[in-house]
Amino acid sequence: MDRAHVLEIARSYWHTGVRHIVALRGDVPQGSKGYTPYPDGFAYAVDLVRGLRSVATSRSQSPPIRKAIRRHRARSSTWII
């Protein structure tokens, strides 16, 4: 999926209370020459993590949500991607 669609899904998850995501890419299909990222998508896990952090730290969120983010970060700094 492209970045905008992934981030839209992540925002909807965030607003419903989801705070932990495990994302798996899977194996390269048999016969292909290697991994080719989706056009305008997240090429690597580090890019996805940065995108998800932008969702979690968006300034457009209300103060209670930002406070919950700070509490969550204080308890856990592990991101599994």
N, C-alpha and C positions, 0 to 999 in steps of 0.2 A: 504494500500500500504506500501511497505517497505520504510525506511528512504531515501535511495538514490533516489527513484522515486519521492517522495514528494519534496525533495530538488531540483531535476532537474526541476520539474514543477514550483517551487517557483522562481528559477533563471530565467526561461523564462518569468514569470510574471514580475519580477523585471526589467529585461532588456527592457520590453515593457512599463514600467512606472507605473505598479500597485504598490501602496504603502500601501493599506489597504486590509486586508483579514479577513473575518469572517468564521471560521471553525466550523461546527457542527457535532458532532458524531452521534446523534440520540438516539433513545431508544433501549434497549436490546430487541432482538426478543422474542416474546412470547414463553414461554416454556423453555427458556434457564436459566441456573443457575446464570448468571451474565455476567459481561463484561470480555471479553478475548481479550487483545491487539493482533494486527496482529504481527506475528513473524517478528522480525527485524524492526518493525515499531515504531512509537511514541506512548508510552503507555498512556501518560497523556498530557493535554494541556500545562503544563509548559515545557515538553520536546519539544513539537512542537514549542513553542515560542523561546526557545533557538536555535533550528535548523534554524528557520526563521531569527533570529538575525544574525546567522553565514553567511547566504546568503547576508544579507543587509550590513554587515561590512567586507566582504571578502577583503583581501589585494590585490587580483588580479584585483580589479576594478580600473578603471581609476580615476585620481584625480577629474574630474568633477562629477563623480558619488559619490565619497566619500564626496565631498563638498555638494551635494544635500542631502545626508543622514544627515549630520550635521545640515543643515537648517531645514530639516523635523523634526528631533529630538527636535530642539529648539522650534518649533511650537507646537508639539504634542508628548506626552509621553504615550498615551493610546494605548494599544493593546487589541483588543476584540477577544477573542478565545472562 
